[in-house]
Amino acid sequence: MTAGSWVFGRPRRLSRTRNRPDGTVTLVIPARDEELSIGRLLHDLRDRDPDVEVIVVDDHSTDATRSIVAEHTDVILLDAPDLPEGWTGKCWACHQGAEAARGATLAFVDADVRLEPGALRDVLGQHRRTGGLVSVQPWHAVDRPYERLSALFNVVALMGAGAGSARPCTAFGPVMVTDAAGYRAVGGHRAVRDQVVEDLALARLYCNAGLPTAVVSCDPRITYRMYPAGVRQLVDGWTKNFAIGAGAVPKRRLAAVVAWTAALGTGCIALLDGVLGRQPLSAGVVLYVAVVVQVAAMFRRCGRFGLWDALLLPVHLVLFVTLFSRSVWRTMFRRRVTWRGREIRVAPIVGVREQGRG
């Protein structure tokens, strides 16, 4: 339990700023089959600062994404060329947007993100203070019951990333802000073109170059629904990301995350043993309640999750172990995953010198 508190840390929140961005900012939105989300994000951006240009790169959508974007005359719509060999779709779309950008500052925002008024300005303000690469893990909005199954994955992702540490050598892809000069100096998305978890790979390039990275975690003014298209999307999404991300976690931090996860399982087993009469029921209840209280607090930090989600911890753990095993098989052995109708080859992750960032 103590290990969990240590690795979860105190995630950084956004500070409010009234200052407009310095110079032109280009916001790049890669979009593939995002008809459920893209219109809402563009609506959120209507009142943006005038120096922020928005580029949406349509990555061969098969739904109404392109026509929805075309209705917004204040947005630049680009059609991504055919996907070259050796590129993932998102990296290719982000690269196209960055190549067309006029801004000295680049912001990459996923189409399923929602921004409250002033939130984008605050992220840009954070970048002015820290430089380098600033990323945001959004607050997890929940509209459908199955989406609650991502709660434990979100907590473990934050732990493994070291989001609460002072110098996290990581990034979260839903919102990333960087100066264009630094982005191009490390090679941009071209340098990580074959990476399934491109946000982590890009952050590692910044670390290797000695450039700062900063993570803002779960600010309620920046939200997203991770996998709104259904259970299959949730399964494919976590399968695609999780084992690769775990393989990049510093060993000491990974050991602490594993120990914490094992403690959760111990709490569940203690309750079961009490119910079955293998040990005093009171002992099992006390241990389970202690585990649930900590988990509930972490869930609430990550999104619209509550006590009931934490009480269903055994369900979360079973799903977590199942999908993590599936992720290991698909990414480490088969070396192929499926995402948005495309089969993606899993390349070795970009390396990094740890520099004490565990």
C-alpha positions as CSV (number, residue, x, y, z in Angstrom):
1,M,0.0,0.0,0.0
2,T,2.9,2.3,0.8
3,A,4.5,1.5,-2.5
4,G,1.3,2.6,-4.2
5,S,1.3,6.0,-2.5
6,W,4.9,6.5,-3.4
7,V,4.6,5.8,-7.1
8,F,1.3,7.6,-7.5
9,G,2.8,10.7,-5.9
10,R,1.1,14.1,-6.2
11,P,0.2,14.6,-9.9
12,R,0.7,18.1,-11.2
13,R,-2.4,20.2,-11.9
14,L,-2.6,23.2,-14.3
15,S,-2.1,26.7,-13.0
16,R,-4.4,29.3,-14.4
17,T,-3.0,32.1,-16.5
18,R,-4.6,35.2,-18.1
19,N,-1.7,35.8,-20.5
20,R,-2.3,35.1,-24.2
21,P,0.1,32.8,-26.0
22,D,3.5,34.3,-27.1
23,G,3.4,34.2,-30.9
24,T,1.4,31.9,-33.2
25,V,0.4,28.5,-31.9
26,T,-0.6,25.7,-34.2
27,L,-3.0,23.0,-32.8
28,V,-2.8,19.8,-34.7
29,I,-5.7,17.3,-34.4
30,P,-5.1,13.8,-36.0
31,A,-8.5,12.3,-36.8
32,R,-9.6,8.9,-38.0
33,D,-13.2,7.8,-37.7
34,E,-13.9,10.4,-35.0
35,E,-17.5,11.5,-35.9
36,L,-18.6,10.9,-32.3
37,S,-16.0,13.4,-30.9
38,I,-14.5,15.8,-33.4
39,G,-17.4,18.2,-33.5
40,R,-17.4,18.7,-29.7
41,L,-13.7,19.5,-29.7
42,L,-14.0,22.0,-32.5
43,H,-16.9,23.6,-30.6
44,D,-14.7,23.9,-27.6
45,L,-12.1,25.7,-29.7
46,R,-14.5,28.4,-31.1
47,D,-13.4,31.0,-28.5
48,R,-9.7,30.2,-28.7
49,D,-7.2,33.1,-28.8
50,P,-6.8,34.5,-32.3
51,D,-3.2,33.5,-32.6
52,V,-4.1,29.8,-32.4
53,E,-4.5,28.1,-35.8
54,V,-6.2,24.7,-35.9
55,I,-5.3,22.0,-38.3
56,V,-7.3,18.8,-38.5
57,V,-5.6,16.0,-40.4
58,D,-8.1,13.5,-41.6
59,D,-6.5,10.1,-41.7
60,H,-8.7,8.3,-44.3
61,S,-11.8,8.3,-42.2
62,T,-14.6,6.0,-43.3
63,D,-17.3,7.9,-41.4
64,A,-18.6,11.5,-41.3
65,T,-15.4,12.9,-39.7
66,R,-14.3,14.9,-42.7
67,S,-17.7,16.4,-43.5
68,I,-18.1,17.5,-39.8
69,V,-14.7,19.2,-39.9
70,A,-15.5,20.9,-43.2
71,E,-18.4,22.7,-41.7
72,H,-15.9,24.7,-39.5
73,T,-14.6,27.4,-41.8
74,D,-12.1,28.6,-39.2
75,V,-10.3,25.2,-39.2
76,I,-7.7,24.1,-41.8
77,L,-8.6,20.6,-43.0
78,L,-5.9,18.4,-44.5
79,D,-6.2,15.0,-46.0
80,A,-3.4,12.7,-45.0
81,P,-1.7,11.1,-48.0
82,D,-1.6,7.3,-48.2
83,L,0.1,5.8,-45.2
84,P,3.7,4.9,-46.1
85,E,5.4,1.7,-45.1
86,G,6.8,1.8,-41.6
87,W,4.6,4.6,-40.3
88,T,1.7,4.3,-37.8
89,G,-1.4,6.3,-38.8
90,K,-1.3,8.7,-35.9
91,C,2.4,9.6,-36.4
92,W,1.8,10.1,-40.1
93,A,-1.2,12.4,-39.4
94,C,0.7,14.4,-36.7
95,H,3.7,14.7,-39.0
96,Q,1.5,16.1,-41.8
97,G,0.0,18.7,-39.5
98,A,3.4,19.7,-38.1
99,E,4.8,20.2,-41.6
100,A,1.9,22.5,-42.5
101,A,2.0,24.4,-39.2
102,R,2.9,28.1,-39.1
103,G,3.2,28.3,-35.3
104,A,6.4,28.6,-33.2
105,T,4.5,26.5,-30.7
106,L,2.9,23.2,-31.6
107,A,0.0,21.5,-29.7
108,F,-1.1,18.0,-30.6
109,V,-4.6,17.2,-29.3
110,D,-6.6,14.0,-29.8
111,A,-10.0,14.4,-31.3
112,D,-11.8,12.9,-28.3
113,V,-10.5,15.5,-25.9
114,R,-12.8,18.2,-24.4
115,L,-11.4,21.6,-23.3
116,E,-13.2,24.0,-20.9
117,P,-12.7,27.7,-21.5
118,G,-9.2,28.8,-20.7
119,A,-7.8,25.3,-20.4
120,L,-5.8,25.5,-23.6
121,R,-4.3,28.8,-22.6
122,D,-3.3,27.3,-19.3
123,V,-1.5,24.4,-20.9
124,L,0.3,26.9,-23.2
125,G,1.2,28.9,-20.0
126,Q,2.6,25.7,-18.5
127,H,4.8,25.3,-21.5
128,R,6.1,28.8,-21.3
129,R,7.2,28.1,-17.7
130,T,8.9,24.7,-18.3
131,G,9.7,24.6,-22.0
132,G,10.5,21.3,-23.7
133,L,7.5,18.9,-24.0
134,V,4.5,19.4,-21.8
135,S,1.7,16.8,-21.9
136,V,-1.6,16.3,-20.2
137,Q,-3.3,13.1,-19.1
138,P,-7.0,14.3,-19.2
139,W,-9.6,13.7,-16.6
140,H,-11.5,10.5,-17.6
141,A,-15.2,11.2,-18.4
142,V,-17.5,8.2,-18.2
143,D,-20.8,8.0,-20.2
144,R,-21.3,4.3,-20.5
145,P,-20.9,1.6,-17.8
146,Y,-18.1,-0.4,-19.5
147,E,-15.9,2.8,-19.6
148,R,-15.6,2.4,-15.8
149,L,-13.4,-0.7,-16.5
150,S,-10.5,1.7,-17.4
151,A,-10.2,3.1,-13.9
152,L,-7.5,0.8,-12.7
153,F,-5.6,1.0,-16.0
154,N,-5.5,4.8,-15.6
155,V,-4.1,4.6,-12.1
156,V,-1.4,2.1,-13.1
157,A,-0.5,4.2,-16.1
158,L,0.0,7.3,-14.0
159,M,2.1,5.3,-11.5
160,G,4.3,3.7,-14.2
161,A,4.8,7.0,-15.9
162,G,6.0,8.7,-12.8
163,A,3.6,11.5,-13.5
164,G,3.9,12.7,-9.9
165,S,7.7,13.0,-10.0
166,A,9.6,16.2,-10.6
167,R,11.2,15.1,-13.9
168,P,9.1,12.5,-15.6
169,C,10.7,11.1,-18.7
170,T,7.3,10.3,-20.3
171,A,4.4,12.0,-22.1
172,F,0.7,11.4,-22.5
173,G,-0.5,11.6,-26.1
174,P,-4.0,13.2,-25.8
175,V,-2.5,16.7,-25.3
176,M,1.1,17.5,-26.0
177,V,2.6,21.0,-26.3
178,T,6.2,21.8,-27.5
179,D,8.1,24.5,-29.2
180,A,8.5,23.8,-32.9
181,A,12.3,24.2,-32.8
182,G,12.7,21.6,-30.1
183,Y,10.2,19.3,-31.9
184,R,12.2,19.5,-35.1
185,A,15.5,19.2,-33.3
186,V,14.6,15.7,-31.9
187,G,13.2,14.6,-35.2
188,G,9.5,15.0,-34.4
189,H,7.0,12.3,-35.3
190,R,9.3,11.2,-38.2
191,A,11.8,9.9,-35.6
192,V,9.1,7.8,-33.9
193,R,7.1,6.9,-37.0
194,D,7.0,3.2,-36.3
195,Q,6.2,3.5,-32.6
196,V,2.8,2.2,-31.3
197,V,3.2,4.2,-28.1
198,E,4.5,7.3,-29.9
199,D,4.0,9.7,-27.0
200,L,6.4,7.8,-24.7
201,A,8.9,7.4,-27.5
202,L,8.8,11.1,-28.3
203,A,9.3,12.0,-24.6
204,R,12.4,9.8,-24.5
205,L,13.9,11.7,-27.5
206,Y,13.5,14.9,-25.5
207,C,15.1,13.3,-22.5
208,N,18.0,12.0,-24.5
209,A,18.5,15.5,-26.0
210,G,18.5,17.1,-22.5
211,L,15.3,18.9,-23.0
212,P,12.7,19.1,-20.2
213,T,9.5,17.1,-20.0
214,A,6.5,17.9,-17.8
215,V,3.2,16.1,-17.2
216,V,-0.1,17.5,-16.0
217,S,-2.4,14.9,-14.7
218,C,-6.2,14.6,-14.6
219,D,-7.2,18.3,-14.5
220,P,-11.0,18.2,-14.6
221,R,-11.0,21.1,-17.2
222,I,-9.4,18.8,-19.8
223,T,-11.4,15.6,-20.3
224,Y,-11.8,12.7,-22.6
225,R,-13.7,9.5,-23.1
226,M,-10.9,7.0,-23.8
227,Y,-12.8,4.4,-25.7
228,P,-16.3,5.6,-26.6
229,A,-16.9,3.2,-29.5
230,G,-17.5,0.2,-27.3
231,V,-15.9,-2.7,-25.4
232,R,-13.9,-3.9,-28.4
233,Q,-12.2,-0.5,-28.7
234,L,-11.4,-0.6,-25.0
235,V,-9.9,-4.1,-25.3
236,D,-7.8,-3.2,-28.4
237,G,-6.7,0.1,-26.9
238,W,-5.3,-1.3,-23.7
239,T,-3.9,-4.3,-25.5
240,K,-2.0,-1.9,-27.8
241,N,-0.5,0.2,-25.1
242,F,-0.1,-1.5,-21.8
243,A,2.7,-4.0,-22.1
244,I,4.8,-1.7,-24.2
245,G,4.4,1.0,-21.6
246,A,5.2,-1.4,-18.8
247,G,8.4,-2.4,-20.5
248,A,9.6,1.2,-20.5
249,V,9.1,1.8,-16.8
250,P,12.3,2.1,-14.7
251,K,12.9,-1.1,-12.7
252,R,12.5,0.3,-9.3
253,R,9.2,2.0,-10.2
254,L,8.0,-1.1,-11.9
255,A,8.7,-3.2,-8.9
256,A,6.7,-0.8,-6.7
257,V,3.8,-0.9,-9.1
258,V,3.8,-4.7,-9.2
259,A,4.0,-4.8,-5.3
260,W,1.0,-2.5,-5.1
261,T,-1.0,-4.5,-7.5
262,A,-0.2,-7.7,-5.6
263,A,-1.4,-6.0,-2.4
264,L,-4.7,-5.3,-4.1
265,G,-5.0,-8.9,-4.9
266,T,-4.1,-9.9,-1.3
267,G,-6.9,-7.7,-0.1
268,C,-9.4,-9.4,-2.4
269,I,-8.2,-12.9,-1.4
270,A,-8.4,-12.0,2.3
271,L,-12.0,-11.0,1.9
272,L,-12.8,-14.2,0.0
273,D,-11.0,-16.3,2.7
274,G,-13.1,-14.6,5.4
275,V,-16.3,-15.3,3.5
276,L,-15.4,-19.0,3.1
277,G,-14.4,-19.3,6.7
278,R,-10.7,-19.9,6.1
279,Q,-9.9,-16.9,8.4
280,P,-11.8,-14.5,10.6
281,L,-14.2,-12.5,8.5
282,S,-13.4,-9.3,10.3
283,A,-9.8,-9.5,9.4
284,G,-10.6,-10.0,5.7
285,V,-13.1,-7.1,5.8
286,V,-10.6,-4.7,7.5
287,L,-7.9,-5.4,4.9
288,Y,-10.3,-5.2,2.0
289,V,-11.7,-1.9,3.2
290,A,-8.2,-0.5,3.6
291,V,-7.4,-1.4,0.0
292,V,-10.7,0.0,-1.3
293,V,-10.3,3.3,0.5
294,Q,-6.9,3.9,-1.1
295,V,-8.1,2.8,-4.5
296,A,-11.2,5.0,-4.4
297,A,-9.0,8.0,-3.6
298,M,-6.8,7.3,-6.6
299,F,-9.8,6.6,-8.9
300,R,-11.3,9.9,-8.0
301,R,-8.0,11.7,-8.9
302,C,-8.1,10.1,-12.4
303,G,-11.7,10.7,-13.5
304,R,-15.4,10.4,-12.9
305,F,-15.1,7.3,-10.7
306,G,-16.5,6.7,-7.3
307,L,-16.6,4.4,-4.3
308,W,-18.7,1.8,-6.1
309,D,-16.0,1.4,-8.8
310,A,-13.5,0.7,-6.0
311,L,-15.8,-1.8,-4.3
312,L,-15.8,-3.8,-7.5
313,L,-12.0,-4.0,-7.3
314,P,-12.0,-7.8,-8.0
315,V,-13.6,-7.2,-11.3
316,H,-11.0,-4.5,-12.2
317,L,-8.2,-6.8,-11.2
318,V,-9.4,-9.8,-13.2
319,L,-9.8,-7.6,-16.3
320,F,-6.4,-5.9,-15.7
321,V,-4.5,-9.2,-15.5
322,T,-6.4,-10.6,-18.5
323,L,-5.7,-7.6,-20.8
324,F,-2.2,-7.2,-19.6
325,S,-1.5,-10.9,-20.5
326,R,-3.2,-10.3,-23.9
327,S,-1.0,-7.2,-24.4
328,V,2.2,-9.1,-23.6
329,W,1.2,-11.8,-26.1
330,R,0.3,-9.4,-28.8
331,T,3.1,-6.9,-28.4
332,M,6.0,-9.0,-27.2
333,F,5.4,-12.3,-29.1
334,R,3.2,-11.7,-32.1
335,R,4.6,-8.2,-32.5
336,R,1.3,-7.0,-34.1
337,V,-1.7,-5.2,-32.7
338,T,-5.0,-4.0,-34.2
339,W,-6.2,-0.5,-33.9
340,R,-9.0,1.3,-35.8
341,G,-9.2,-1.3,-38.5
342,R,-5.4,-1.4,-39.2
343,E,-2.9,-4.1,-38.2
344,I,0.2,-2.4,-36.8
345,R,3.6,-4.0,-36.5
346,V,5.1,-3.4,-33.1
347,A,8.6,-2.0,-33.3
348,P,11.2,-1.9,-30.5
349,I,10.6,1.1,-28.3
350,V,13.0,4.0,-28.6
351,G,15.7,3.8,-25.8
352,V,16.7,6.3,-23.2
353,R,19.3,7.1,-20.7
354,E,17.4,7.0,-17.4
355,Q,19.4,10.0,-15.8
356,G,17.9,9.3,-12.5
357,R,14.3,9.7,-13.6
358,G,12.9,6.5,-12.1
